[in-house]
């Protein structure tokens, strides 16, 4: 079995797991009196899993139909992998330590900015858009809508 076939089989199994989550979540209450019920999160996790699996399989099939270019010798993906993993883990630990000082929104935004801008070397526009957008989105979803308490920094968020 080739790498692509193995990836597709694994994706299919993850998709089945998502389907099981959806079926089981439908047996639980979706919404309680004031907040989401026990079926809310598993239902949406199952839906997101299935969407991601479908996107992966579609991308995999489209990639299989297009000719594969040969990579340049200097584009060795494995050469910097250990340094990247260390940078990601160290950054995450620093983010966790900074949560109490800076608050959730700022700590996560800074971590994502370092991860995307420094480790992944993306453009400044992409870095700021993703880091700020993700932090604000998480704050809106969890703090405002679901009323989950977050560590607040000196700025009150």
C-alpha positions in Angstrom: 0.0 0.0 0.0 1.4 3.4 -1.0 1.7 6.5 1.1 -1.2 8.2 -0.5 -3.4 5.1 -0.2 -2.5 4.8 3.5 -3.2 8.5 4.1 -6.6 8.1 2.4 -7.5 5.0 4.4 -6.5 6.8 7.6 -8.6 9.8 6.6 -11.5 7.5 6.0 -11.2 6.1 9.5 -11.1 9.6 11.0 -14.2 10.4 8.9 -15.9 7.4 10.4 -14.9 8.5 13.8 -16.5 11.9 13.0 -19.7 10.1 11.9 -19.8 8.0 15.1 -19.4 11.3 17.1 -22.3 12.8 15.3 -24.6 9.8 15.8 -23.8 9.6 19.5 -24.1 13.3 20.0 -27.6 13.3 18.5 -28.6 11.1 21.5 -27.6 13.9 23.9 -29.2 17.2 24.5 -27.9 19.8 22.1 -28.8 22.9 24.1 -29.5 23.3 27.8 -31.5 25.9 29.6 -28.8 28.6 29.4 -25.8 27.0 27.7 -24.8 24.3 25.2 -25.7 20.8 26.3 -23.6 17.7 26.4 -24.3 17.0 22.7 -23.1 20.4 21.4 -19.3 19.9 21.3 -19.3 16.2 20.1 -21.7 17.1 17.3 -19.6 20.0 16.0 -16.4 18.1 16.4 -17.8 15.3 14.3 -19.0 17.8 11.6 -15.6 19.5 11.5 -13.8 16.1 11.3 -16.0 15.1 8.3 -15.5 18.4 6.6 -11.7 18.3 7.1 -11.6 14.7 5.9 -13.6 15.6 2.8 -11.3 18.5 2.1 -8.2 16.3 2.5 -9.6 13.6 0.2 -10.6 16.1 -2.4 -7.1 17.7 -2.3 -5.5 14.3 -2.4 -7.5 13.3 -5.5 -6.8 16.5 -7.3 -3.1 16.2 -6.5 -3.0 12.7 -7.8 -4.4 13.9 -11.2 -1.8 16.6 -11.6 1.8 15.9 -12.6 4.2 15.9 -9.6 7.1 18.3 -10.1 10.5 17.1 -8.9 11.6 19.0 -5.8 14.8 21.0 -5.9 17.7 19.6 -4.0 17.8 22.5 -1.6 14.2 22.1 -0.7 14.9 19.2 1.8 11.9 19.4 4.1 13.4 17.2 6.8 16.6 19.3 7.4 15.1 21.9 9.8 12.3 19.8 11.2 13.9 19.2 14.7 14.6 22.9 15.1 11.0 23.8 14.1 9.6 21.3 16.6 11.7 22.7 19.4 10.7 26.2 18.5 7.0 25.3 18.5 7.2 23.5 21.9 9.3 26.2 23.5 6.9 28.9 22.1 3.9 27.0 23.5 5.5 26.7 26.9 6.3 30.5 26.9 2.7 31.1 25.8 1.4 29.1 28.8 3.6 30.9 31.2 2.6 34.3 29.8 -1.2 33.6 30.0 -1.5 34.9 33.5 0.5 38.1 32.8 -0.8 39.0 29.3 -4.2 37.3 29.3 -5.4 34.7 26.9 -6.1 36.8 23.9 -2.7 38.6 23.8 -0.6 35.5 24.8 -2.2 33.4 22.0 -1.9 36.2 19.5 1.8 36.6 20.2 2.4 32.9 20.1 0.6 32.5 16.8 2.5 35.5 15.4 5.8 34.0 16.3 4.8 30.6 15.1 3.5 31.9 11.7 5.9 34.8 11.2 9.2 33.4 12.5 8.9 29.6 12.4 6.8 29.4 9.2 8.2 32.6 7.7 4.9 33.9 6.3 4.2 37.4 5.2 3.5 40.1 7.8 -0.1 40.5 6.5 -0.8 36.8 6.8 0.8 36.6 10.2 -1.2 39.5 11.6 -4.4 38.4 10.0 -4.2 34.8 11.3 -2.9 35.6 14.8 -5.3 38.5 15.5 -8.2 36.8 13.8 -7.8 33.5 15.6 -7.4 35.2 19.0 -10.4 37.4 18.6 -12.4 34.5 17.2 -11.6 32.3 20.2 -12.4 35.2 22.6 -15.7 35.8 20.9 -16.7 32.1 20.9 -15.5 31.0 24.3 -15.5 34.2 26.4 -18.5 36.0 25.0 -20.8 33.4 23.7 -20.1 30.3 25.9 -19.1 32.4 29.0 -15.9 30.4 29.6 -13.6 32.3 32.0 -10.3 33.3 30.4 -7.2 34.7 32.1 -7.4 38.4 31.6 -4.3 40.6 31.2 -3.7 44.2 32.2 -6.0 45.4 29.3 -9.0 43.5 30.6 -9.2 40.8 27.9 
